[in-house]
Amino acid sequence: MSVINRDGNRVKLKGFTFQSAANATATFDIQQPGDANTLLGITIYNPSGGTTLGKKMSLTINSLQLLDNIDATEANPVLNNSAKTFLTLNTPLAGNDTIKLNWTDTTAATYIINLYYKF
């Protein structure tokens, strides 16, 4: 999906699904879209309509830790009552980046992470 945002940038949206485990922390590799040159931000949703997310999350691109053990609801504009479309990261990408999400949860659940990126 490609859209033009308010700033006139061409923005693409790419979604990934991941499964958490109860009372555990798991690491998920996120495949970067090949034409992405800037990661604008992320959102995370519970597709079953749940009103809670995992407890904590961290996000690393290559060796740069962008999010460090933050409350996962920060990445959901509905649950944190934000006027923003996504949790802003605005991080340059090189095309072969390693993106890792660490997710700590108290229940087993399926989530969707959406990447908003400029190309």
MITI-787887 format. One line per 10 residues: number of its first residue (from 1); their letters; for each residue x, y, z of C-alpha. Coordinates in nm, 4 decimals, padded with zeros to 6 digits. Each point is the difference from the previous one (the first is absolute). Layout:
BEGIN
NUM	a	X/Y/Z  ... $
# end
This chain:
BEGIN
1	msvinrdgnr	00.0000/00.0000/00.0000  00.1346/00.3433/-00.0905  -00.1412/00.3343/00.1121  00.1048/00.3638/00.0003  00.0219/00.1376/00.3539  -00.0580/00.3577/00.1184  00.3628/00.0933/-00.0673  -00.0242/-00.1085/-00.3630  00.2192/-00.3083/00.0567  -00.0846/-00.3279/-00.1641 $
11	vklkgftfqs	-00.0633/-00.2424/00.2835  -00.0410/-00.3766/-00.0140  -00.1498/-00.2232/00.2639  00.1178/-00.3578/00.0619  -00.1568/-00.2299/00.2599  00.1381/-00.3046/00.1810  -00.1672/-00.2431/00.2390  00.1703/-00.1457/00.3060  -00.1062/-00.2330/00.2816  00.0946/00.0711/00.3608 $
21	aanatatfdi	00.0318/-00.2551/00.2777  -00.1437/00.0320/00.3495  00.2389/00.1332/00.2660  00.2932/00.0098/-00.2397  00.2163/00.2268/-00.2120  00.0481/-00.0882/-00.3651  00.2077/00.1541/-00.2797  -00.1448/00.0381/-00.3480  00.1905/00.0865/-00.3172  -00.1829/00.2511/-00.2182 $
31	qqpgdantll	00.0688/-00.0107/-00.3719  00.0688/00.3481/-00.1318  -00.1729/00.0889/-00.3273  00.2698/00.0259/-00.2677  -00.0891/00.3500/-00.1168  -00.0204/00.1549/00.3482  00.2444/00.2828/00.0655  -00.1478/00.1417/00.3230  -00.2002/-00.1758/00.2714  -00.2516/00.2675/00.0923 $
41	gitiynpsgg	-00.1705/-00.1927/00.2792  -00.1927/-00.3042/00.1204  -00.3371/-00.1025/00.1368  -00.0882/-00.3226/00.1798  -00.3520/-00.1428/00.0194  -00.1740/-00.2986/00.1478  -00.2127/-00.1194/-00.2969  -00.2470/-00.1752/00.2311  -00.1017/00.3446/00.1229  00.1667/-00.0348/00.3368 $
51	ttlgkkmslt	00.0462/00.3177/00.1966  00.3371/-00.0965/00.1416  00.3364/-00.0640/-00.1541  00.3105/-00.1712/00.1293  00.1636/00.1564/00.3007  00.3323/00.1188/-00.1436  00.1722/00.0291/-00.3356  00.3402/00.0923/-00.1413  00.0915/00.0668/-00.3625  00.3515/-00.0164/-00.1424 $
61	inslqlldni	00.1189/00.0830/-00.3508  00.3485/-00.1378/-00.0582  00.1732/00.0908/00.3279  -00.2102/00.3120/00.0666  -00.2601/-00.0544/00.2714  -00.2879/00.2336/-00.0885  -00.2465/-00.1174/00.2652  00.1236/-00.1360/00.3306  -00.2484/-00.1934/00.2102  -00.2883/00.2463/-00.0528 $
71	dateanpvln	-00.3668/-00.0556/00.0792  -00.1406/-00.1715/-00.3095  -00.3124/00.2180/-00.0055  00.2229/00.2891/-00.1141  -00.0056/-00.1637/-00.3456  -00.3805/-00.0093/-00.0181  -00.1606/00.3401/-00.0698  -00.3447/-00.1215/00.1082  00.1062/-00.1373/00.3374  00.2208/00.2972/00.0890 $
81	nsaktfltln	-00.2522/00.2597/-00.1234  00.2500/00.1505/-00.2428  -00.0870/00.2266/-00.2910  00.2996/-00.1461/-00.1864  -00.0394/-00.2724/-00.2600  00.3014/-00.1939/00.1289  00.2804/00.0021/00.2568  00.2559/00.2225/-00.1739  00.3521/-00.1409/-00.0482  00.1252/00.1890/-00.3107 $
91	tplagndtik	00.3093/-00.2184/-00.0417  00.2066/-00.0306/-00.3205  00.0301/-00.3464/-00.1536  00.2750/-00.1387/-00.2233  -00.1937/-00.2772/-00.1754  00.1609/-00.2950/00.1773  -00.0806/00.0892/00.3593  -00.0669/-00.2504/00.2777  -00.3188/00.0930/00.1868  -00.0825/-00.1835/00.3232 $
101	lnwtdttaat	-00.3005/00.0333/00.2286  00.0252/-00.1265/00.3589  -00.3453/-00.0553/00.1473  -00.0898/-00.0854/00.3598  -00.3543/-00.1170/00.0666  -00.2088/-00.1449/00.2806  -00.2357/-00.1892/-00.2323  00.0384/-00.1887/-00.3262  -00.1435/00.2093/-00.2825  00.0345/00.0851/-00.3669 $
111	yiinlyykf	00.0960/00.3565/-00.0929  00.0539/00.2006/-00.3170  00.2858/00.2471/-00.0311  -00.0275/00.2537/-00.2804  00.3058/00.1804/-00.1373  -00.0492/00.3421/-00.1555  00.2909/00.0855/-00.2244  00.1095/00.2485/-00.2623  00.1390/-00.1219/-00.3310 $
# end
